[in-house]
Amino acid sequence: MPAVREPIRIPEFAPGEWINSAPLTLAALRGRVVVVHFWDFTCLTCLHVLPYLQGWWTRYRALGAVVVGIHTPEFAFARDAGLVRGAVARLGLDFPVLLDNTQQNWHAWANRYWPATYVADGAGLLRYFHFGEGDYAGVERAVQDLLQAPGPLLPLLRPTDAADAVCYRCTPERYLGGLRGTLGNAEAAHAGQPQPFAEPTLRKPDLPYLSGYWRVDPEAVTLVGEIGALLLTYRAREVQAVLQPPAGAPALLEVEQDGAPLAFAARGADVHPEGGAMVLRVESPRLYHLVANPHFARHELRLRLHTPGTAVYTLAFGTECVAGERAGEEAA
């Protein structure tokens, strides 16, 4: 994003619970460069940006910059302060985080994106912004310019973010709930009513299909029967999913790919072998890492669910990029 041509004053923080800090106000931060970042702990692209936010906070706070993460929940369960605190600790973040559970800050900023990054000067005027992941060098240059502290850019944390990286078109993120979801066999869906879904013989790529007895809720699809399945033919290297277990018990899922249990070498960080199957145990609502294939390709994913009450919110594939020296190899 280019620098803001006509700077505008950024709004004061709305009241809310703070993590890693006593309550902050923009009035008290006058004279400091302020980086404001809207995020959610279930958002894959947000998780890609957070290490850079942490790096800027570590490097520039002594020079007069402050990073504020505004956590605006994408799903109802993400309003739980305990879950957000757990995510902040798990991700190793120590910059101030404001819980925006009622979206007051979101609306005050007229924000529409997870993630979104804004940079304001010491007078509280917006000078730079960027929506989505990427443009890390641009954001950092804006901070350096406002601090009048030029220097080498923070080393990129991922080679895939380098300027010569090549990005491939992945299956887009798929929401499953009735408000934003798109099901391949949606003709059977009646919001809020438990109903059977039959697995069709012919399935379109990049669309999720349900099999078994499910309920389509506003934000997610929830397994009602004893067993069920979710199927999707996708194009990507990795697959992640936002999942929620039923109250009071963990949920069990089996992960299959291309008609067989997921290969050990392709398992995501949250998947483990168990009795000849590749198993995922869902113990709290969050984003789970299901698949990490060695290469970018098209595959058929099947999730077999064994716990009634398990909710599936999204399937996410991120932006698949490879470093310049591997681009030819990957394209082949």
KOLPANU-73628 format. One record per residue: y negated, x, z of N, C-alpha, C in turn; residue in three letters. Coordinates in steps of 0.02 Angstrom, whole numbers, padded with zeros to 5 digits, always signed. Layout:
REM KOLPANU-73628
YXZYXZYXZALA/...
//
This chain:
REM KOLPANU-73628
+00060+00042+00000+00000+00000+00000-00062+00044+00000MET/-00115+00024-00036-00178+00063-00033-00214+00051+00033PRO/-00260+00094+00048-00302+00084+00106-00342+00020+00097ALA/-00361-00011+00153-00399-00073+00151-00470-00059+00127VAL/-00493-00095+00076-00559-00082+00047-00615-00106+00092ARG/-00606-00164+00120-00657-00192+00165-00624-00204+00233GLU/-00629-00156+00278-00594-00162+00342-00613-00225+00380PRO/-00564-00257+00411-00575-00315+00453-00551-00299+00523ILE/-00580-00335+00572-00561-00322+00641-00494-00355+00656ARG/-00449-00316+00686-00384-00343+00702-00388-00386+00765ILE/-00345-00437+00772-00349-00483+00829-00324-00451+00893PRO/-00349-00476+00949-00326-00455+01015-00254-00476+01025GLU/-00216-00437+01063-00147-00454+01078-00145-00519+01118PHE/-00099-00564+01099-00089-00625+01138-00048-00608+01200ALA/-00053-00649+01252-00015-00636+01313+00060-00636+01300PRO/+00096-00594+01336+00168-00591+01329+00196-00536+01372GLY/+00262-00534+01378+00295-00483+01417+00295-00417+01379GLU/+00284-00362+01415+00282-00296+01385+00342-00254+01408TRP/+00367-00213+01363+00420-00165+01378+00391-00095+01368ILE/+00408-00050+01412+00386+00021+01409+00311+00029+01425ASN/+00278-00022+01448+00206-00016+01460+00181-00073+01503SER/+00128-00060+01540+00090-00115+01569+00055-00152+01512ALA/+00033-00214+01522-00001-00250+01468-00060-00211+01439PRO/-00062-00208+01373-00116-00173+01338-00163-00224+01306LEU/-00225-00203+01297-00274-00243+01260-00306-00197+01209THR/-00326-00227+01153-00361-00187+01103-00429-00164+01128LEU/-00459-00204+01172-00523-00184+01200-00516-00118+01239ALA/-00460-00112+01277-00449-00051+01315-00428+00007+01271ALA/-00406-00007+01210-00383+00046+01164-00438+00069+01116LEU/-00499+00045+01126-00554+00067+01083-00559+00143+01085ARG/-00569+00172+01027-00572+00244+01021-00506+00275+01002GLY/-00452+00235+01002-00386+00261+00985-00363+00230+00919ARG/-00326+00268+00880-00294+00241+00820-00234+00200+00843VAL/-00228+00140+00817-00176+00094+00839-00131+00077+00780VAL/-00066+00091+00787-00016+00071+00738+00021+00011+00766VAL/+00015-00046+00733+00047-00108+00755+00104-00123+00707VAL/+00163-00135+00735+00222-00145+00693+00258-00209+00715HIS/+00266-00256+00669+00305-00317+00682+00378-00305+00664PHE/+00423-00323+00711+00494-00310+00700+00537-00360+00738TRP/+00602-00356+00727+00651-00396+00762+00715-00355+00767ASP/+00749-00357+00823+00806-00312+00832+00868-00331+00791PHE/+00867-00390+00760+00922-00409+00716+00908-00392+00642THR/+00849-00366+00627+00827-00355+00558+00846-00285+00535CYS/+00888-00281+00483+00912-00216+00460+00856-00172+00435LEU/+00810-00198+00395+00756-00156+00370+00710-00134+00427THR/+00702-00176+00478+00663-00154+00537+00696-00094+00570CYS/+00762-00095+00576+00797-00039+00607+00789+00025+00567LEU/+00779+00020+00501+00767+00079+00461+00699+00111+00476HIS/+00650+00069+00495+00582+00094+00506+00573+00122+00576VAL/+00608+00095+00624+00595+00112+00694+00598+00187+00710LEU/+00643+00227+00682+00641+00298+00698+00576+00332+00677PRO/+00545+00308+00624+00481+00336+00604+00426+00317+00654TYR/+00427+00254+00677+00379+00233+00728+00386+00277+00790LEU/+00448+00288+00811+00460+00330+00870+00435+00401+00858GLN/+00445+00427+00797+00421+00494+00781+00346+00499+00783GLY/+00311+00449+00756+00238+00450+00757+00211+00445+00828TRP/+00243+00403+00868+00223+00395+00939+00230+00462+00975TRP/+00286+00495+00964+00298+00559+00998+00248+00612+00976THR/+00232+00613+00911+00191+00666+00885+00116+00656+00897ARG/+00092+00594+00893+00020+00582+00890-00011+00550+00952TYR/+00029+00530+01000-00002+00497+01058-00048+00544+01096ARG/-00030+00608+01099-00074+00656+01135-00139+00668+01097ALA/-00140+00650+01032-00200+00660+00991-00243+00598+00988LEU/-00222+00544+01020-00263+00484+01023-00237+00424+00984GLY/-00172+00424+00967-00143+00367+00932-00096+00330+00979ALA/-00089+00265+00969-00041+00225+01006-00002+00182+00957VAL/+00062+00176+00969+00106+00133+00929+00124+00073+00972VAL/+00117+00013+00943+00135-00049+00978+00183-00087+00933VAL/+00244-00098+00957+00292-00138+00921+00288-00210+00945GLY/+00272-00256+00900+00270-00328+00918+00336-00359+00897ILE/+00376-00378+00946+00442-00405+00931+00437-00481+00924HIS/+00437-00503+00861+00434-00575+00846+00504-00597+00825THR/+00537-00640+00864+00607-00657+00851+00616-00695+00785PRO/+00667-00675+00748+00685-00711+00688+00731-00769+00704GLU/+00771-00763+00758+00818-00814+00779+00806-00832+00852PHE/+00827-00891+00872+00812-00915+00939+00839-00869+00993ALA/+00900-00843+00985+00929-00802+01037+00890-00737+01049PHE/+00852-00715+00998+00814-00652+01005+00752-00660+01048ALA/+00740-00721+01075+00687-00729+01125+00707-00705+01194ARG/+00771-00689+01203+00797-00667+01267+00770-00596+01281ASP/+00729-00590+01333+00698-00525+01349+00751-00473+01366ALA/+00805-00494+01397+00858-00447+01414+00891-00417+01352GLY/+00900-00458+01300+00929-00432+01238+00881-00383+01204LEU/+00816-00398+01206+00768-00353+01175+00765-00288+01214VAL/+00764-00292+01280+00764-00231+01321+00826-00188+01306ARG/+00883-00221+01300+00944-00184+01284+00939-00150+01217GLY/+00910-00184+01167+00903-00155+01101+00854-00096+01103ALA/+00799-00102+01139+00750-00048+01145+00783+00014+01175VAL/+00823+00003+01227+00858+00059+01258+00910+00089+01212ALA/+00948+00046+01178+01001+00070+01133+00972+00110+01075ARG/+00913+00090+01052+00882+00123+00995+00840+00184+01015LEU/+00834+00196+01079+00797+00255+01103+00722+00250+01092GLY/+00693+00190+01099+00622+00181+01088+00585+00184+01155LEU/+00530+00222+01158+00491+00223+01219+00417+00206+01207ASP/+00400+00183+01147+00331+00160+01136+00324+00088+01161PHE/+00263+00065+01174+00253-00002+01202+00277-00057+01154PRO/+00311-00107+01181+00337-00163+01143+00313-00228+01175VAL/+00283-00271+01136+00258-00336+01159+00304-00391+01133LEU/+00329-00433+01178+00372-00489+01159+00329-00547+01135LEU/+00338-00565+01073+00298-00617+01040+00340-00680+01030ASP/+00369-00705+01084+00418-00759+01079+00391-00824+01051ASN/+00327-00837+01059+00297-00899+01033+00259-00887+00968THR/+00265-00827+00940+00236-00808+00876+00159-00813+00875GLN/+00128-00807+00933+00055-00809+00935+00025-00749+00898GLN/+00053-00690+00909+00028-00631+00874+00043-00635+00799ASN/+00103-00657+00783+00123-00665+00712+00072-00707+00674TRP/+00053-00764+00704+00006-00809+00670-00065-00781+00672HIS/-00084-00749+00727-00152-00721+00732-00163-00668+00678ALA/-00111-00631+00662-00115-00580+00610-00102-00609+00540TRP/-00083-00673+00536-00063-00703+00473-00007-00663+00441ALA/+00037-00638+00483+00092-00596+00458+00148-00640+00430ASN/+00184-00614+00381+00237-00653+00349+00301-00611+00340ARG/+00301-00549+00366+00356-00505+00348+00386-00469+00408TYR/+00452-00462+00407+00488-00415+00450+00517-00361+00403TRP/+00500-00298+00413+00448-00271+00456+00380-00270+00421PRO/+00328-00260+00461+00260-00251+00434+00224-00201+00479ALA/+00187-00154+00448+00153-00102+00486+00079-00102+00469THR/+00037-00101+00521-00035-00102+00513-00065-00043+00551TYR/-00116-00011+00523-00150+00045+00555-00223+00028+00563VAL/-00249+00031+00625-00319+00016+00639-00353+00078+00667ALA/-00418+00084+00655-00456+00142+00679-00480+00130+00750ASP/-00518+00178+00776-00541+00174+00845-00589+00118+00859GLY/-00618+00089+00807-00662+00031+00815-00624-00035+00810ALA/-00559-00032+00802-00519-00093+00796-00521-00124+00727GLY/-00536-00084+00676-00539-00109+00607-00476-00089+00570LEU/-00447-00137+00533-00386-00124+00494-00402-00077+00437LEU/-00364-00022+00431-00377+00028+00379-00319+00037+00330ARG/-00258+00018+00350-00201+00029+00308-00146-00019+00329TYR/-00103-00039+00282-00047-00082+00299+00009-00072+00248PHE/+00069-00090+00270+00127-00088+00225+00178-00139+00248HIS/+00206-00176+00200+00257-00226+00214+00325-00199+00193PHE/+00376-00209+00235+00442-00185+00219+00452-00113+00241GLY/+00510-00085+00222+00521-00014+00237+00489+00029+00182GLU/+00490+00094+00194+00461+00139+00144+00388+00156+00159GLY/+00357+00195+00116+00288+00218+00121+00274+00253+00187ASP/+00324+00289+00212+00315+00323+00277+00262+00377+00273TYR/+00260+00414+00218+00210+00466+00210+00140+00436+00206ALA/+00133+00379+00173+00068+00346+00168+00042+00323+00235GLY/+00086+00294+00275+00065+00272+00342+00045+00332+00384VAL/+00085+00384+00381+00070+00443+00422+00005+00477+00400GLU/-00007+00480+00335-00071+00508+00312-00130+00468+00337ARG/-00123+00401+00338-00176+00359+00363-00190+00375+00437ALA/-00137+00384+00476-00146+00401+00547-00180+00469+00553VAL/-00157+00518+00515-00188+00584+00519-00261+00583+00499GLN/-00277+00546+00445-00346+00543+00423-00391+00513+00476ASP/-00367+00459+00508-00408+00426+00559-00414+00469+00621LEU/-00364+00508+00636-00368+00554+00693-00407+00617+00677LEU/-00421+00627+00611-00451+00689+00588-00411+00748+00612GLN/-00345+00740+00606-00299+00793+00628-00249+00807+00572ALA/-00273+00833+00515-00226+00846+00460-00174+00898+00480PRO/-00116+00891+00451-00062+00937+00466-00002+00919+00424GLY/+00052+00955+00432+00113+00939+00394+00139+00870+00414PRO/+00165+00834+00366+00193+00769+00381+00256+00777+00422LEU/+00269+00728+00463+00331+00727+00502+00390+00732+00454LEU/+00437+00778+00464+00493+00783+00418+00530+00716+00412PRO/+00548+00699+00351+00584+00637+00340+00649+00636+00380LEU/+00662+00580+00413+00722+00574+00453+00784+00562+00411LEU/+00774+00536+00349+00831+00522+00306+00818+00549+00236ARG/+00863+00589+00209+00853+00614+00140+00846+00558+00089PRO/+00875+00500+00104+00871+00444+00056+00802+00414+00052THR/+00755+00435+00095+00686+00412+00091+00641+00461+00053ASP/+00670+00514+00027+00630+00563-00010+00606+00534-00076ALA/+00554+00564-00103+00523+00537-00164+00570+00538-00223ALA/+00618+00584-00224+00663+00588-00282+00727+00548-00272ASP/+00732+00509-00218+00791+00468-00208+00795+00413-00260ALA/+00856+00394-00277+00869+00341-00326+00897+00281-00289VAL/+00869+00222-00301+00890+00162-00266+00925+00114-00315CYS/+00978+00082-00291+01017+00036-00331+01006-00035-00307TYR/+01017-00082-00351+01005-00152-00334+01067-00180-00298ARG/+01058-00196-00234+01112-00224-00193+01110-00300-00195CYS/+01164-00330-00172+01164-00401-00158+01108-00415-00108THR/+01066-00465-00119+01013-00480-00070+01041-00507-00005PRO/+01002-00500+00048+01022-00528+00113+01037-00602+00105GLU/+01091-00623+00138+01112-00693+00134+01109-00726+00202ARG/+01066-00777+00207+01063-00818+00267+01115-00873+00261TYR/+01144-00892+00319+01198-00941+00318+01177-01009+00344LEU/+01125-01014+00385+01106-01077+00416+01075-01126+00367GLY/+01069-01188+00389+01044-01241+00346+00971-01234+00326GLY/+00930-01201+00367+00859-01196+00351+00846-01150+00292LEU/+00880-01093+00290+00867-01044+00237+00930-01023+00200ARG/+00987-01049+00220+01050-01025+00195+01067-01050+00125GLY/+01109-01012+00091+01135-01030+00026+01210-01018+00027THR/+01250-01072+00027+01322-01067+00025+01348-01082-00045LEU/+01399-01045-00065+01428-01058-00130+01462-01126-00134GLY/+01492-01149-00078+01521-01216-00076+01479-01262-00032ASN/+01413-01261-00045+01366-01301-00006+01374-01375-00018ALA/+01409-01395-00072+01416-01467-00085+01453-01502-00028GLU/+01490-01463+00012+01527-01493+00068+01486-01495+00132ALA/+01426-01465+00132+01389-01455+00193+01346-01515+00212ALA/+01353-01538+00274+01311-01589+00303+01285-01561+00369HIS/+01221-01549+00373+01192-01513+00429+01211-01544+00496ALA/+01235-01501+00541+01250-01522+00609+01315-01557+00619GLY/+01354-01568+00567+01417-01605+00572+01477-01558+00561GLN/+01525-01555+00607+01585-01516+00594+01622-01545+00533PRO/+01645-01500+00490+01677-01524+00428+01721-01469+00399GLN/+01770-01488+00359+01814-01438+00328+01782-01410+00264PRO/+01793-01345+00254+01772-01312+00192+01834-01284+00159PHE/+01844-01301+00096+01901-01276+00058+01880-01214+00019ALA/+01923-01165+00017+01909-01103-00019+01919-01115-00094GLU/+01866-01111-00134+01874-01124-00206+01910-01066-00241PRO/+01945-01083-00295+01980-01031-00334+01930-00986-00369THR/+01879-01016-00398+01828-00977-00433+01765-00972-00389LEU/+01741-00912-00380+01683-00901-00337+01632-00858-00373ARG/+01568-00875-00366+01515-00836-00397+01501-00774-00355LYS/+01484-00719-00387+01466-00659-00348+01401-00669-00310PRO/+01395-00633-00255+01334-00630-00215+01320-00695-00177ASP/+01367-00742-00175+01359-00803-00136+01414-00807-00084LEU/+01396-00825-00021+01448-00832+00031+01483-00899+00026PRO/+01547-00899+00041+01588-00960+00042+01623-00965+00109TYR/+01632-01026+00133+01667-01039+00196+01735-01068+00182LEU/+01782-01053+00227+01848-01083+00226+01867-01102+00297SER/+01891-01162+00306+01909-01185+00373+01861-01239+00397GLY/+01859-01249+00463+01820-01303+00492+01757-01272+00524TYR/+01698-01289+00497+01635-01260+00517+01582-01313+00529TRP/+01528-01292+00563+01468-01334+00570+01408-01293+00545ARG/+01368-01325+00503+01309-01291+00477+01250-01308+00523VAL/+01229-01260+00563+01172-01268+00608+01109-01243+00572ASP/+01049-01255+00601+00988-01233+00566+00985-01159+00552PRO/+01007-01117+00600+00999-01044+00591+01064-01009+00572GLU/+01121-01042+00579+01185-01008+00570+01239-01059+00551ALA/+01296-01032+00532+01356-01074+00526+01401-01056+00584VAL/+01431-01107+00616+01470-01097+00676+01541-01121+00665THR/+01589-01078+00681+01660-01096+00675+01678-01149+00726LEU/+01707-01203+00702+01728-01258+00746+01804-01258+00754VAL/+01841-01243+00700+01913-01241+00704+01938-01179+00739GLY/+02005-01175+00746+02035-01118+00781+02028-01054+00740GLU/+02032-01059+00674+02023-01002+00631+01980-01022+00571ILE/+01949-00975+00540+01909-00988+00480+01895-00922+00445GLY/+01865-00927+00387+01850-00867+00349+01783-00874+00314ALA/+01751-00817+00304+01690-00813+00264+01704-00762+00210LEU/+01689-00780+00147+01704-00737+00090+01641-00724+00050LEU/+01637-00663+00023+01579-00645-00018+01597-00586-00062LEU/+01585-00593-00127+01589-00536-00173+01520-00505-00176THR/+01514-00443-00154+01448-00411-00147+01445-00347-00186TYR/+01385-00322-00196+01374-00258-00229+01330-00216-00184ARG/+01359-00167-00152+01323-00125-00104+01371-00072-00079ALA/+01347-00029-00036+01390+00018-00002+01407-00005+00069ARG/+01357-00034+00102+01367-00054+00172+01355-00129+00180GLU/+01386-00157+00232+01377-00227+00250+01365-00231+00325VAL/+01314-00270+00343+01300-00284+00414+01293-00360+00421GLN/+01303-00385+00481+01300-00457+00493+01270-00470+00561ALA/+01229-00522+00565+01205-00546+00630+01254-00599+00654VAL/+01285-00585+00712+01338-00627+00739+01323-00644+00812LEU/+01347-00702+00834+01340-00723+00903+01406-00751+00929GLN/+01431-00726+00986+01493-00753+01013+01481-00820+01048PRO/+01534-00858+01060+01526-00919+01101+01506-00900+01172PRO/+01478-00947+01208+01456-00933+01277+01515-00914+01321ALA/+01506-00858+01356+01555-00839+01406+01616-00801+01382GLY/+01621-00786+01318+01680-00750+01294+01663-00711+01231ALA/+01696-00653+01222+01685-00616+01159+01721-00651+01102PRO/+01700-00636+01041+01730-00664+00981+01769-00609+00945ALA/+01821-00629+00910+01864-00583+00873+01861-00598+00798LEU/+01848-00547+00758+01848-00553+00686+01891-00498+00656LEU/+01925-00514+00601+01959-00464+00561+01919-00453+00497GLU/+01911-00391+00478+01872-00374+00418+01920-00351+00363VAL/+01918-00385+00306+01959-00368+00249+01914-00354+00189GLU/+01939-00311+00144+01901-00295+00084+01950-00288+00026GLN/+01933-00321-00029+01973-00317-00090+02046-00336-00078ASP/+02056-00388-00037+02123-00416-00027+02167-00380+00023GLY/+02140-00334+00062+02179-00296+00110+02135-00281+00171ALA/+02166-00263+00228+02125-00242+00285+02078-00185+00264PRO/+02017-00187+00290+01967-00136+00273+01996-00067+00285LEU/+01987-00022+00236+02012+00046+00243+01978+00081+00301ALA/+02014+00124+00335+01987+00160+00392+01924+00199+00373PHE/+01925+00229+00314+01869+00270+00291+01809+00228+00273ALA/+01817+00162+00266+01762+00117+00247+01738+00075+00305ALA/+01762+00088+00365+01744+00045+00422+01673+00059+00444ARG/+01639+00006+00466+01573+00013+00496+01579+00037+00568GLY/+01522+00053+00597+01522+00082+00664+01550+00035+00717ALA/+01549-00031+00705+01571-00079+00755+01642-00104+00743ASP/+01677-00077+00693+01743-00100+00675+01795-00048+00694VAL/+01853-00071+00721+01904-00025+00746+01974-00050+00727HIS/+02021-00004+00715+02089-00025+00699+02124-00054+00760PRO/+02164-00105+00748+02200-00137+00802+02260-00175+00773GLU/+02320-00151+00787+02380-00186+00765+02385-00196+00690GLY/+02365-00147+00651+02370-00153+00579+02311-00187+00547GLY/+02265-00212+00586+02205-00245+00559+02143-00204+00578ALA/+02088-00218+00544+02023-00188+00563+01984-00243+00597MET/+01967-00232+00660+01944-00285+00705+01873-00271+00728VAL/+01834-00324+00733+01767-00322+00762+01765-00369+00822LEU/+01742-00345+00879+01734-00386+00938+01659-00398+00949ARG/+01640-00461+00949+01570-00480+00957+01560-00500+01029VAL/+01522-00459+01066+01513-00471+01137+01443-00495+01155GLU/+01395-00486+01109+01327-00511+01120+01296-00524+01052SER/+01245-00566+01049+01214-00580+00984+01171-00521+00961PRO/+01188-00494+00902+01150-00438+00874+01174-00426+00803ARG/+01147-00374+00773+01168-00351+00706+01228-00304+00714LEU/+01283-00319+00678+01344-00279+00682+01356-00243+00616TYR/+01379-00181+00621+01393-00140+00562+01467-00149+00544HIS/+01479-00183+00487+01547-00201+00468+01579-00150+00421LEU/+01543-00133+00368+01573-00094+00313+01528-00035+00297VAL/+01558+00023+00285+01522+00083+00263+01565+00117+00210ALA/+01565+00091+00149+01604+00120+00095+01578+00189+00077ASN/+01621+00233+00052+01597+00299+00031+01548+00297-00027PRO/+01555+00245-00070+01513+00242-00130+01488+00171-00141HIS/+01434+00167-00178+01405+00103-00198+01449+00072-00252PHE/+01470+00009-00241+01513-00026-00290+01516-00100-00272ALA/+01551-00138-00314+01560-00209-00300+01628-00219-00265ARG/+01628-00259-00212+01689-00272-00173+01690-00345-00153HIS/+01750-00368-00134+01757-00434-00104+01768-00427-00029GLU/+01725-00456+00010+01729-00455+00082+01758-00521+00108LEU/+01803-00516+00156+01829-00575+00189+01827-00563+00264ARG/+01792-00606+00300+01792-00604+00374+01836-00659+00399LEU/+01888-00642+00436+01932-00692+00466+01911-00701+00539ARG/+01889-00760+00557+01865-00773+00624+01919-00809+00664LEU/+01928-00788+00727+01982-00815+00769+01956-00847+00833HIS/+01890-00854+00839+01862-00879+00902+01815-00937+00888THR/+01835-00999+00904+01790-01056+00894+01724-01046+00932PRO/+01670-01067+00901+01604-01058+00930+01568-00996+00906GLY/+01601-00954+00867+01568-00895+00839+01518-00916+00786THR/+01457-00889+00789+01405-00906+00741+01389-00846+00697ALA/+01380-00859+00632+01362-00807+00584+01294-00826+00556VAL/+01245-00781+00564+01176-00795+00544+01159-00767+00476TYR/+01173-00703+00466+01156-00671+00402+01208-00619+00385THR/+01211-00602+00320+01245-00543+00296+01193-00500+00261LEU/+01187-00437+00280+01134-00394+00255+01164-00332+00223ALA/+01131-00308+00171+01156-00251+00132+01105-00195+00125PHE/+01043-00208+00146+00992-00157+00146+00971-00136+00077GLY/+00940-00079+00072+00919-00048+00009+00961+00014+00000THR/+01001+00016-00051+01047+00073-00061+01013+00127-00101GLU/+00998+00184-00069+00967+00240-00102+01008+00303-00089CYS/+01008+00348-00138+01042+00412-00129+00993+00467-00144VAL/+01001+00524-00111+00957+00580-00121+00962+00605-00193ALA/+00909+00636-00216+00904+00656-00286+00963+00697-00310GLY/+00988+00743-00270+01041+00787-00293+01107+00750-00300GLU/+01113+00690-00270+01175+00652-00275+01169+00594-00323ARG/+01110+00583-00352+01099+00523-00392+01146+00520-00452ALA/+01154+00576-00489+01198+00576-00546+01270+00563-00527GLY/+01292+00594-00474+01360+00584-00449+01373+00512-00431GLU/+01324+00480-00396+01333+00412-00373+01331+00364-00433GLU/+01286+00376-00480+01281+00333-00538+01344+00333-00579ALA/+01378+00390-00580+01441+00395-00617+01496+00354-00585ALA/
//
